């Protein structure tokens, strides 16, 4: 069981088909590849890089912009697909990381190594917030397209609330590495986006 990779080529192909759905403009394969690249950059800092890779592959596997249970359904899919490939404790950690993407609050692990991995995983998921302004703006437009069924006033109110929630946090990024690398730009990007949303209303 230990020698088998958690995510093999067949599973990558199966998951890639989900991420390639035509209604995905941001939560697509490019997002997964960007996170996998970051996981590669920080691999030496990860206690269980394969579990983090699995969480990356599965965390947005189920994505319906009208649903409220995407994270739970993605975690359930991971549990189903990975059950024969690893032990229950590791499976639990992977699921907890996926569920944590709903709020980006750290899961409560007893294990410092697992907490550290979850911190890096959640920070990788949010790294787009601290991207260069043009990349951040492209991300905002892509997310808007995923919610194109939401009328503009509702979108401005909802998106504004999300941005305010992040800006009100003492820290957006859990790890020191990502805090230093992305936090200042993330705050500038989100404040600018919030101003634009409010300016339009």
Secondary structure as GFF3:
##gff-version 3
##sequence-region A 1 201
A	DSSP	alpha_helix	9	19	.	.	.	ID=ss1
A	DSSP	alpha_helix	29	41	.	.	.	ID=ss2
A	DSSP	three_ten_helix	43	45	.	.	.	ID=ss3
A	DSSP	alpha_helix	49	58	.	.	.	ID=ss4
A	DSSP	alpha_helix	70	82	.	.	.	ID=ss5
A	DSSP	alpha_helix	88	100	.	.	.	ID=ss6
A	DSSP	alpha_helix	112	126	.	.	.	ID=ss7
A	DSSP	three_ten_helix	127	130	.	.	.	ID=ss8
A	DSSP	alpha_helix	133	146	.	.	.	ID=ss9
A	DSSP	alpha_helix	152	168	.	.	.	ID=ss10
A	DSSP	alpha_helix	176	200	.	.	.	ID=ss11
###
